[in-house]
């Protein structure tokens, strides 16, 4: 039985472990994201707030009856600038994701009839607001107070001439759930121009939402623009304001995460093979790559308590610290730093930047692939040299036969040959003896 000098794991085992962990990450991250989405949808299903809001500010006459609705004015142009900022509620039992919406709009409208008359205009208002403040409405430069909340809608009512009249509206609202901006009713819009800036994170358009004509992401804000001419019909702009939370910036990790796990696992396996470190066995490889992969789900859950930046830094720091301490005790400080920790930090940084800033995905992934191939080209000669040295060590440690065993091995066939020759020589005598009588 030859003694084994087998290293911690083979290349085949390396591939199996990395693929298994990558598949696990590919299944886990979408599941985490789906669970978060389910929680968001459940939070949006509460309609009690909308029912309470619908009963506020109803316009009534002296005898308590609702005033008859005036005809809707014909809106010819609509322009608005909206700024959305995600926030967390203060003082509640658990912090809730809310948003602050600052709206500044200009509406060009005319009377519904050919002559001047009293009309109504439905002004944009988020569906689930908590306060509505800083409300200012001016009609042709004159302040107007004839505005009410009716069935959850902000309605202005007043006299409009037959010529286009400018109506300026500004307010600040804090709400939760969805943000919705409807296309003003009243016929063909000569111009529908809306600029929406999401500060601190991105937004998520819901299904069948009116599509923006341009999107610009820069720094920590995203700018969406809707610019339509002669618009007859358009679905409302519906935004998932809970989705404006930074957690959605990591949605790209569902496919970037498994790729980074594969790259890191293969690189660490080749480094350990090239350095011939038997103590870094298959289980240690599994724990190292698993710790690296575990940083991504941790980032999702950490955002329940802190914002995107601290969540990423804390989660990545914990994972890299665990990997660094354990690798340093097994393969040495410098090799652990250069061959395990720094590659892990670089790969994770590239992955997170590509997930947050999707415009850079192409160049970042290309740079990561080139770096990986260069590292493999540098490590493969060392891996082959280490493999050859291991095979040579196995042959040297193989037991050599003693001189007696060697003589027995060489004399054994000769003796067997002599016996067969003597047997053949005796055979004719025996045959002649049998034939004598």
Secondary structure, DSSP 8 states (H G I E B T S, - for coil): -------S--HHHHHHHHHHHHHHHHHHHHHHHHHHHHHHHHHHT--HHHHHHHTTT--B-TTS-B-----B-EEEEEEEEEEEEEEE-SSSSS--EEEEEEEEEEEEEE-SSSS-EEEEEEE---SSEEEEEEEEEEETTEE---EEEETTEEEEEEEE-SS-EEEEEEEEEEE-SEEEE----SS-EEEEEEEEEEESS--EE-TT----SEEEEETTEEEEEEEEEEE-----EEEESGGGSGGGGGTTHHHHHHHHHHHHHHHHHHHHHHHT-TTS-HHHHHHHHHHHHHHHHHHHHHTTTS-HHHHHHHHHHHHHHHHHHHHHHHH-HHHHIIIIIHHHHHHHHHHHHHHH-GGGHHHHHHHHHHHHHHHHHHHHHHHHHHHHHHHHHHHHHS----HHHHHHHHHHHHHHHHHHHHHHHHHHHHHHHHHH-
